[in-house]
Amino acid sequence: MAIKPDKVDGKYETSRFAELSYDRFRAMARDSTLSLNERMGMPDAFRDGYEDAIMADICAKLPVLGEEGRTIVDIGCGCGLLTLKIMELCAARGHRLIMVDSPEMLELVPDAPHIVKVPGAFPDCKQAIRAEAPEGADGILIYGVLQVIFGSADIFGFAADASRLLRPHGQLLFGDISNFSKTRRFLATPEGVEHHKAYMRTNEPPVVPPFPEDDARIDDSVIFALLMRLRGSGFEAYVMPQAADLPLANRREDILVVRR
Ligand SMILES: C[S@@+](CC[C@H](N)C(=O)[O-])C[C@H]1O[C@@H](n2cnc3c(N)ncnc32)[C@H](O)[C@@H]1O
């Protein structure tokens, strides 16, 4: 079930986690006054209790996770309960898991024999990942990360570099992409108006901006351009909806990339 908007003070949380960047995540990872979710740039209400549903959604879209003895890469792995669940699943399936994030974030992740930590910002650290997986990755997960790098980095280069880490028939999931066009369509519905009022603690309806859209955010044009670019680079790429019981499914979606 989607988050209950009255459980989150949207105005406060939106400003608290505005303008996230790799360096801001590094600083938040060091801040012991924050919960693990907050260190990953989200209020607890966006994640607590949703991890199993998120895992089920990821596993359904990235079937390689259900196989045995594969090489999996998690770029922007974070440090929360979802991170631990991915580690557990990989241990149970005999996968080797290469975890990529800042050194500060990785320090919050427990060590385990089946994991390798590669500290650094992707794609700067792509050679280090390649050194750990010279044959390429069977599966790559990049969950909740694209919107963080969008605006400050080349999203197309990021997506292509990540896709090139796949071995033939490997699968990459860009999950939990915050799509402003989808948000806008939602806010234009009666349900979206009520959601906005409760979430933003206001009686005013949302102002749904007309075109042109805010070019600092990912919207449909970026999602579809990513698909076009990835397909043009020889990968199969698909947009996939999130399961309805995920916390932000009314605003987020996923991209699955499969290497031929
Ligand atoms: C919103 S959190 C998501 C964490 C985790 N994937 C999850 O969903 O629980 C985004 C994560 O991406 C990391 N990150 C941001 N930019 C990155 C980059 N260029 N390379 C690697 N990690 C990055 C941040 O440090 C942070 O841990």
The ligand as a MOL file (V3000), in Angstrom:
LIG
                    3D

  0  0  0     0  0            999 V3000
M  V30 BEGIN CTAB
M  V30 COUNTS 27 29 0 0 0
M  V30 BEGIN ATOM
M  V30 1 C 18.4190 7.0880 -2.2290 0
M  V30 2 S 19.8530 6.1890 -1.7880 0 CHG=1
M  V30 3 C 19.3890 4.5580 -2.2730 0
M  V30 4 C 20.1570 3.4920 -1.5420 0
M  V30 5 C 19.7460 2.0570 -1.8530 0
M  V30 6 N 19.9170 1.7330 -3.2560 0
M  V30 7 C 18.3110 1.8280 -1.4380 0
M  V30 8 O 17.4130 1.9920 -2.2820 0
M  V30 9 O 18.0790 1.4750 -0.2680 0 CHG=-1
M  V30 10 C 21.0230 6.6550 -3.0400 0
M  V30 11 C 22.3870 6.0770 -2.7860 0
M  V30 12 O 23.1920 6.3130 -3.9380 0
M  V30 13 C 24.4880 6.6820 -3.5300 0
M  V30 14 N 25.0850 7.4350 -4.6420 0
M  V30 15 C 24.7680 8.6750 -5.0770 0
M  V30 16 N 25.4820 8.9890 -6.1710 0
M  V30 17 C 26.2770 7.9200 -6.4360 0
M  V30 18 C 27.2490 7.6200 -7.4330 0
M  V30 19 N 27.5620 8.4890 -8.4000 0
M  V30 20 N 27.8890 6.4250 -7.3890 0
M  V30 21 C 27.5860 5.5200 -6.4120 0
M  V30 22 N 26.6640 5.7470 -5.4400 0
M  V30 23 C 26.0260 6.9300 -5.4570 0
M  V30 24 C 24.2630 7.4830 -2.2580 0
M  V30 25 O 25.4220 7.5610 -1.4600 0
M  V30 26 C 23.1300 6.6980 -1.6130 0
M  V30 27 O 23.6080 5.6770 -0.7880 0
M  V30 END ATOM
M  V30 BEGIN BOND
M  V30 1 1 1 2
M  V30 2 1 2 3
M  V30 3 1 2 10
M  V30 4 1 3 4
M  V30 5 1 4 5
M  V30 6 1 5 6
M  V30 7 1 5 7
M  V30 8 2 7 8
M  V30 9 1 7 9
M  V30 10 1 10 11
M  V30 11 1 11 12
M  V30 12 1 11 26
M  V30 13 1 12 13
M  V30 14 1 13 14
M  V30 15 1 13 24
M  V30 16 1 14 15
M  V30 17 1 14 23
M  V30 18 2 15 16
M  V30 19 1 16 17
M  V30 20 1 17 18
M  V30 21 2 17 23
M  V30 22 1 18 19
M  V30 23 2 18 20
M  V30 24 1 20 21
M  V30 25 2 21 22
M  V30 26 1 22 23
M  V30 27 1 24 25
M  V30 28 1 24 26
M  V30 29 1 26 27
M  V30 END BOND
M  V30 END CTAB
M  END
